[in-house]
Amino acid sequence: MKKTLLPSLFFASVIFIQPALAQKKSVSLFNGKDLTGWHVQNGTATYTVEKGAIVGTSVAGSPNSFLVTDKTYSDFVLELEFKVDTSQNSGIQVRSESNDWYMNGRVHGYQVEIDPSARAWSGGIYDEARRGWLYPLTYNPPAQKAFKQNEWNKLYIECIGNNIRTWLNGVPAAFVIDNLTHEGFIGLQVHAVSNAAVGSKVYWKDIRIQTTDLKPRPWNNIYVVNNIPNTLSDQEKNNGVTLLWDGKTDKGWRSIYKQTFPTTGWEIKDGMLTIHSSNGQEEGLGGDIVTEKEYSAFELDFDFKITPGANSGVKYFVKESYDSKGKSGIGLEYQVLDDSLHPDAKLGLNGDRTLSSLYDLIPRKNIPNAFKKVGEWNHGRILVYPNNHVEHWLNGYKMLEYEKGSKDFLDAVAISKYKVWPNFGLWTEGHILLQDHGNEVSFRSIKIKVLPQP
């Protein structure tokens, strides 16, 4: 069946070309002759100047190397051109640091990726030696096509306030909102390589920075990663995203089968919505909570943090017309689970009860880099399109997809615990539910974008 690709994740991003920075407002960070104003940190890769470009060359046995500016920068717009060998990985450090007290001086901080591999994540945003990927280009597939192999590419990087935005060859690539670091140096990375890639090169030229009279480019329609809990940026609002939970009150939520929010079990504190541990059973102490409204097609984002051995879930298309006989509400479930300690991970069929799976129906893909440690915040996404195409995402990775109501879906239901519920999963709309399974789990930054019906 042919799939119709719908709003914001798959729509082609608007290409916005802005004239080069006005010369009177920008300055060159590289004089085209030598490395004045720069110094090397960490590894032993070589940096030379050839024909007006900085050339970084990988060497054997070296960790990641960085040529960094002597000065630090806070708010700025940075423009440069780069070219990279196909066997090399690189990046541009912004607002980055090197401190003796952090990993013995290892360079760490925001990095704009240079990636000539088939993955094609150039222009994405990585957090070097800290949190890993903040904005893989899985969030913005059109930008993956912007990179030019074996040619000069243009990067435009905008760091203003908490906003870090990138454009690759004029195509909007990434947008991260983050407040971990507000100032630091700019750096050019030569990545550690295998023996086969020793001698691979990265080239940078025409490196210019503007630090005054900064004006953000107009908003576009790409997905936004907002790491400021329970907030909405102007671009998110422009994209039609709203808060499903305000981070402070129980507004918009209630106990399932009831009209009020539970008085026990659930706690709203410090910007977190937490179900506390009780007996490890469904409907533990406070019971499931659901949205007051029902939803049909949507993009749902949420952060969650599990405790050791915890079990919970985010359900959608939940219908209260079913009598669950004191158990959790009936609906499609994005599994939230500590796979390593909770026995449910080994039950079901082919791993269909593991973290981010469609519970008891469809197992998730095995993508090791997708998982954060227990006790850290994970980012989940559930995408439900008007054509019944559904996807589960975890920390920027698509973990599974299916067609609601298809033969494969119905066959999965027929051999699952849900086979006893007539027309399970075939409803056109339903509530969104946060599950109380008797273990402590916290949620925050719950957001939704309602998608128009065809």
ChimeraX attribute file (.defattr): number of C-alpha atoms within 10 A of each C-alpha:
attribute: neighborCount
match mode: 1-to-1
recipient: residues
	/A:1	5
	/A:2	4
	/A:3	10
	/A:4	12
	/A:5	13
	/A:6	16
	/A:7	18
	/A:8	18
	/A:9	18
	/A:10	16
	/A:11	14
	/A:12	18
	/A:13	19
	/A:14	14
	/A:15	16
	/A:16	15
	/A:17	12
	/A:18	9
	/A:19	6
	/A:20	10
	/A:21	15
	/A:22	9
	/A:23	11
	/A:24	7
	/A:25	13
	/A:26	20
	/A:27	16
	/A:28	16
	/A:29	20
	/A:30	21
	/A:31	16
	/A:32	17
	/A:33	13
	/A:34	15
	/A:35	18
	/A:36	12
	/A:37	12
	/A:38	19
	/A:39	13
	/A:40	19
	/A:41	18
	/A:42	16
	/A:43	20
	/A:44	19
	/A:45	26
	/A:46	17
	/A:47	23
	/A:48	13
	/A:49	17
	/A:50	12
	/A:51	9
	/A:52	15
	/A:53	21
	/A:54	24
	/A:55	21
	/A:56	26
	/A:57	20
	/A:58	28
	/A:59	23
	/A:60	15
	/A:61	14
	/A:62	17
	/A:63	17
	/A:64	19
	/A:65	27
	/A:66	29
	/A:67	25
	/A:68	25
	/A:69	20
	/A:70	14
	/A:71	11
	/A:72	14
	/A:73	17
	/A:74	16
	/A:75	20
	/A:76	22
	/A:77	23
	/A:78	23
	/A:79	22
	/A:80	19
	/A:81	19
	/A:82	23
	/A:83	20
	/A:84	24
	/A:85	19
	/A:86	16
	/A:87	16
	/A:88	23
	/A:89	21
	/A:90	26
	/A:91	25
	/A:92	26
	/A:93	27
	/A:94	30
	/A:95	22
	/A:96	23
	/A:97	21
	/A:98	17
	/A:99	11
	/A:100	8
	/A:101	8
	/A:102	12
	/A:103	11
	/A:104	10
	/A:105	13
	/A:106	21
	/A:107	24
	/A:108	21
	/A:109	24
	/A:110	28
	/A:111	26
	/A:112	26
	/A:113	24
	/A:114	25
	/A:115	23
	/A:116	21
	/A:117	14
	/A:118	8
	/A:119	11
	/A:120	22
	/A:121	27
	/A:122	30
	/A:123	34
	/A:124	30
	/A:125	28
	/A:126	22
	/A:127	19
	/A:128	18
	/A:129	13
	/A:130	11
	/A:131	12
	/A:132	15
	/A:133	19
	/A:134	22
	/A:135	25
	/A:136	24
	/A:137	23
	/A:138	18
	/A:139	23
	/A:140	26
	/A:141	19
	/A:142	20
	/A:143	27
	/A:144	22
	/A:145	13
	/A:146	21
	/A:147	21
	/A:148	16
	/A:149	15
	/A:150	12
	/A:151	12
	/A:152	17
	/A:153	20
	/A:154	23
	/A:155	24
	/A:156	22
	/A:157	23
	/A:158	24
	/A:159	24
	/A:160	18
	/A:161	13
	/A:162	17
	/A:163	18
	/A:164	21
	/A:165	24
	/A:166	25
	/A:167	24
	/A:168	24
	/A:169	21
	/A:170	18
	/A:171	24
	/A:172	26
	/A:173	32
	/A:174	28
	/A:175	25
	/A:176	21
	/A:177	20
	/A:178	18
	/A:179	12
	/A:180	12
	/A:181	14
	/A:182	16
	/A:183	16
	/A:184	23
	/A:185	21
	/A:186	26
	/A:187	25
	/A:188	26
	/A:189	27
	/A:190	30
	/A:191	24
	/A:192	22
	/A:193	20
	/A:194	14
	/A:195	11
	/A:196	9
	/A:197	16
	/A:198	18
	/A:199	18
	/A:200	19
	/A:201	24
	/A:202	26
	/A:203	21
	/A:204	22
	/A:205	23
	/A:206	18
	/A:207	20
	/A:208	21
	/A:209	21
	/A:210	20
	/A:211	16
	/A:212	11
	/A:213	8
	/A:214	14
	/A:215	10
	/A:216	11
	/A:217	11
	/A:218	7
	/A:219	14
	/A:220	15
	/A:221	19
	/A:222	26
	/A:223	20
	/A:224	21
	/A:225	19
	/A:226	20
	/A:227	17
	/A:228	15
	/A:229	14
	/A:230	20
	/A:231	16
	/A:232	18
	/A:233	16
	/A:234	11
	/A:235	17
	/A:236	21
	/A:237	12
	/A:238	13
	/A:239	18
	/A:240	14
	/A:241	21
	/A:242	19
	/A:243	17
	/A:244	21
	/A:245	23
	/A:246	17
	/A:247	21
	/A:248	13
	/A:249	13
	/A:250	18
	/A:251	14
	/A:252	13
	/A:253	21
	/A:254	18
	/A:255	19
	/A:256	24
	/A:257	14
	/A:258	11
	/A:259	10
	/A:260	14
	/A:261	19
	/A:262	19
	/A:263	10
	/A:264	11
	/A:265	19
	/A:266	23
	/A:267	17
	/A:268	16
	/A:269	11
	/A:270	9
	/A:271	17
	/A:272	21
	/A:273	23
	/A:274	21
	/A:275	28
	/A:276	20
	/A:277	20
	/A:278	17
	/A:279	12
	/A:280	17
	/A:281	15
	/A:282	20
	/A:283	20
	/A:284	21
	/A:285	22
	/A:286	22
	/A:287	25
	/A:288	29
	/A:289	27
	/A:290	27
	/A:291	22
	/A:292	18
	/A:293	11
	/A:294	15
	/A:295	19
	/A:296	19
	/A:297	22
	/A:298	20
	/A:299	20
	/A:300	22
	/A:301	21
	/A:302	21
	/A:303	22
	/A:304	23
	/A:305	22
	/A:306	23
	/A:307	17
	/A:308	17
	/A:309	17
	/A:310	22
	/A:311	29
	/A:312	27
	/A:313	23
	/A:314	23
	/A:315	25
	/A:316	27
	/A:317	23
	/A:318	25
	/A:319	21
	/A:320	16
	/A:321	9
	/A:322	13
	/A:323	13
	/A:324	11
	/A:325	7
	/A:326	9
	/A:327	15
	/A:328	22
	/A:329	29
	/A:330	21
	/A:331	24
	/A:332	24
	/A:333	26
	/A:334	24
	/A:335	25
	/A:336	24
	/A:337	28
	/A:338	21
	/A:339	19
	/A:340	14
	/A:341	13
	/A:342	15
	/A:343	14
	/A:344	18
	/A:345	20
	/A:346	15
	/A:347	13
	/A:348	17
	/A:349	16
	/A:350	14
	/A:351	22
	/A:352	22
	/A:353	27
	/A:354	28
	/A:355	23
	/A:356	28
	/A:357	24
	/A:358	25
	/A:359	26
	/A:360	24
	/A:361	26
	/A:362	23
	/A:363	22
	/A:364	24
	/A:365	16
	/A:366	10
	/A:367	11
	/A:368	7
	/A:369	12
	/A:370	17
	/A:371	16
	/A:372	15
	/A:373	12
	/A:374	17
	/A:375	13
	/A:376	12
	/A:377	18
	/A:378	19
	/A:379	23
	/A:380	22
	/A:381	24
	/A:382	24
	/A:383	20
	/A:384	25
	/A:385	24
	/A:386	16
	/A:387	15
	/A:388	19
	/A:389	19
	/A:390	18
	/A:391	19
	/A:392	22
	/A:393	21
	/A:394	24
	/A:395	20
	/A:396	20
	/A:397	20
	/A:398	20
	/A:399	21
	/A:400	18
	/A:401	20
	/A:402	16
	/A:403	18
	/A:404	18
	/A:405	17
	/A:406	14
	/A:407	10
	/A:408	14
	/A:409	16
	/A:410	19
	/A:411	13
	/A:412	17
	/A:413	21
	/A:414	15
	/A:415	13
	/A:416	15
	/A:417	13
	/A:418	18
	/A:419	14
	/A:420	11
	/A:421	14
	/A:422	9
	/A:423	12
	/A:424	20
	/A:425	22
	/A:426	16
	/A:427	14
	/A:428	12
	/A:429	16
	/A:430	23
	/A:431	21
	/A:432	25
	/A:433	27
	/A:434	27
	/A:435	28
	/A:436	31
	/A:437	27
	/A:438	23
	/A:439	26
	/A:440	22
	/A:441	28
	/A:442	23
	/A:443	22
	/A:444	24
	/A:445	25
	/A:446	23
	/A:447	22
	/A:448	21
	/A:449	21
	/A:450	18
	/A:451	19
	/A:452	12
	/A:453	10
	/A:454	5
